Amino acid sequence: MLMSDPSIIPYVVGQWVRDERFYGRQAHLREILEGPRESLWLLGTRRIGKTSLLRQLEWIATRRTDLGYIPLFWDLQGADDPRELHLGFHDALLDSEERWAELGIEVSDLDPENLFASLTRLRRQIRTTGRKLLLLCDEAEELIELHAKDASLLSKLRRALQASDEMRVVLTSTIRLWALAEQRVDTSPFLMGFSPPLYLSSLEDTEGRSLVAQAQLPEDLRPDLGEQDVERICRVGSNHPYLLQLVAKRFLEAGDLDLAIEEVAADDMVAHFFTVDYEMLSAAERSLLRALGDTDELRSDSLPEDALSAHSLKGSLLRLEELGFLRRSAPGTFALANPFFRQWLHRIAETQTWSSSQRPEEADLQSFDRDTDGHALVDNRYTLVELIGEGGMGRVFLASDRLLRTPVAIKILRPEFSEDPQVLERFRREIILSRDLGHPNVLRVYHLGQDETRRYLTMQWVEGPNLGKVLAENGALEESRAVQIANKLASALEAAHSRGVLHRDIKPQNILLDKESEPYLTDFGLAREVAGEGITNAGVFLGTPNYVSPEQASTLPLDERSDIYSFGVVLFEMATGRRPFESESAVDVLRQHRETRPPDPLSLAPDLSSELASIILHCLEKNPDRRFETATQLRKALEALETTPKPSSG
């Protein structure tokens, strides 16, 4: 008999839980409490249970003293103002005042407007007990607004949170926090050390069933649900903890599972959090979801690329899977994970109608004037001809410069980035670097302009694919061609390093090839000037970690040899047709870069010369001291190889 009295329905919908109300997440709990990392970032969509996980961590750490932690839960909601950041930390201390009194700390004696002094006092006092502080920071998105108001304070906060091994820090957020990945004032972005994130998505099957059945409650308090009902709720809710409990609650109230499912599908609150999560995604990711919304499942090699390279497509699919939007029904085959989300996608598709002459990706170009042929006209000078690429910050078009009568590439920034001072500074820096380097194999970036409220960036037009697309379609290159391309890229890298600039993002997608296979190194947006004696702090890795150096994977200081390692990964792929380290897990790839010896290129490409294989492995040494010391040394080794005839097989 189903319960009909809502007062005894056990599900907790829309509120955080802990103890016997908390289900699953055992792998995350172990990683956070027992893993090696002292700075962790829990990344998930709305209503996925981020706050509950923090509260469960607090509950466990309080009761299990053998773990060696004293927890502090800090809700950053409202901390978008500098003063509120300090006061919010003091409020967190007041909420657990008894805990600190046991350590001899009276919260009333602490300055409510100096969180840094309070944090230092806390750490020192906890250290005397042989334990460490477990700082649990919820709603970290608030720090985005804080940065806009006081960037130096955010920089100081980052340093305080990663000051020593006496503290373990956990942040939770949605993907909005990626906005801080490039925000820096002194040396490093805020997320340095917190990446890669731990993704929080749907529960495991057994965890979802336990949640619906409320298996941790005494039998007399559990809902009276049949096994088939439990399985169906888990299936339709795709093990999303909020949706599972909402459907189960409506089922107990109405006594009709079909009706409960219909009600949840039409629920405005459910639609709202789907909308918010969807709008946080990049345009390319939204396009992939729309494509999957029209079919049961698709293979990754048959998905519409929307001007994405194969590598970018794989990275987008992986992130959507990690976030719980997609599930992998078979190797290389994806489907939407959530039936409710599929229905929501269909509803919004019905409200978005496009004329036959207007593609959806042109919708945000309506503010521009049009020429006589109907093409968008930017700044009364650049006629947009064709969409050629798309990324998180904007779309790239082939355009015609009406003044100089020449083709250019033009990137139209998304509205949210058009007035972002940090993004604009990144592009200004890229223009200056491009101009100062003046190397024939570095893509020229011309101008950062503005048309009404929209910002745009003009660049040299290269008619040809990027190296990533070439490798994805054709596999390994002929050795002579690979060496020729590598030699010119090494020369470009040599020019950058000679001016004290690290690229930090060398990968095939940032290498364009024209019709004659002339390479152009692009995207110096992540470049950094080498500080002092040639060493700068490591940047944060964003995206699929296939080309980062061991130093980047460990968030250690970087110098020119980090670029040489990434260059070696690209050269390995050109020579063998595959990367040295591959995995579906981003964390596993980072681990391999840190710990695993690369395979001998000759084992994958027996016809390769031993000299080229040796150069590649020299680039890929784990210890930077064992790599080529400079790009000049690398270029000279490649030049010698290019001028040395390969012995004939006869």
Secondary structure as GFF3:
##gff-version 3
##sequence-region A 1 650
A	DSSP	three_ten_helix	6	8	.	.	.	ID=ss1
A	DSSP	three_ten_helix	19	21	.	.	.	ID=ss2
A	DSSP	alpha_helix	26	34	.	.	.	ID=ss3
A	DSSP	beta_strand	39	44	.	.	.	ID=ss4
A	DSSP	alpha_helix	50	63	.	.	.	ID=ss5
A	DSSP	three_ten_helix	65	67	.	.	.	ID=ss6
A	DSSP	beta_strand	69	75	.	.	.	ID=ss7
A	DSSP	alpha_helix	82	95	.	.	.	ID=ss8
A	DSSP	alpha_helix	97	101	.	.	.	ID=ss9
A	DSSP	three_ten_helix	107	109	.	.	.	ID=ss10
A	DSSP	alpha_helix	115	127	.	.	.	ID=ss11
A	DSSP	beta_strand	132	138	.	.	.	ID=ss12
A	DSSP	alpha_helix	142	149	.	.	.	ID=ss13
A	DSSP	alpha_helix	151	161	.	.	.	ID=ss14
A	DSSP	beta_strand	167	173	.	.	.	ID=ss15
A	DSSP	three_ten_helix	175	182	.	.	.	ID=ss16
A	DSSP	beta_strand	198	200	.	.	.	ID=ss17
A	DSSP	alpha_helix	205	213	.	.	.	ID=ss18
A	DSSP	three_ten_helix	219	221	.	.	.	ID=ss19
A	DSSP	alpha_helix	227	237	.	.	.	ID=ss20
A	DSSP	alpha_helix	241	254	.	.	.	ID=ss21
A	DSSP	alpha_helix	257	265	.	.	.	ID=ss22
A	DSSP	alpha_helix	268	280	.	.	.	ID=ss23
A	DSSP	alpha_helix	283	293	.	.	.	ID=ss24
A	DSSP	beta_strand	298	299	.	.	.	ID=ss25
A	DSSP	three_ten_helix	300	302	.	.	.	ID=ss26
A	DSSP	alpha_helix	310	322	.	.	.	ID=ss27
A	DSSP	beta_strand	326	330	.	.	.	ID=ss28
A	DSSP	beta_strand	333	336	.	.	.	ID=ss29
A	DSSP	alpha_helix	339	351	.	.	.	ID=ss30
A	DSSP	three_ten_helix	360	365	.	.	.	ID=ss31
A	DSSP	beta_strand	369	370	.	.	.	ID=ss32
A	DSSP	beta_strand	376	378	.	.	.	ID=ss33
A	DSSP	beta_strand	382	390	.	.	.	ID=ss34
A	DSSP	beta_strand	394	401	.	.	.	ID=ss35
A	DSSP	beta_strand	406	413	.	.	.	ID=ss36
A	DSSP	alpha_helix	415	418	.	.	.	ID=ss37
A	DSSP	alpha_helix	421	437	.	.	.	ID=ss38
A	DSSP	beta_strand	445	451	.	.	.	ID=ss39
A	DSSP	beta_strand	454	460	.	.	.	ID=ss40
A	DSSP	alpha_helix	467	474	.	.	.	ID=ss41
A	DSSP	alpha_helix	479	498	.	.	.	ID=ss42
A	DSSP	beta_strand	501	502	.	.	.	ID=ss43
A	DSSP	three_ten_helix	508	510	.	.	.	ID=ss44
A	DSSP	beta_strand	511	513	.	.	.	ID=ss45
A	DSSP	beta_strand	519	521	.	.	.	ID=ss46
A	DSSP	three_ten_helix	524	526	.	.	.	ID=ss47
A	DSSP	beta_strand	528	529	.	.	.	ID=ss48
A	DSSP	alpha_helix	550	553	.	.	.	ID=ss49
A	DSSP	alpha_helix	560	576	.	.	.	ID=ss50
A	DSSP	alpha_helix	586	595	.	.	.	ID=ss51
A	DSSP	alpha_helix	601	604	.	.	.	ID=ss52
A	DSSP	alpha_helix	610	619	.	.	.	ID=ss53
A	DSSP	three_ten_helix	624	626	.	.	.	ID=ss54
A	DSSP	alpha_helix	631	643	.	.	.	ID=ss55
###
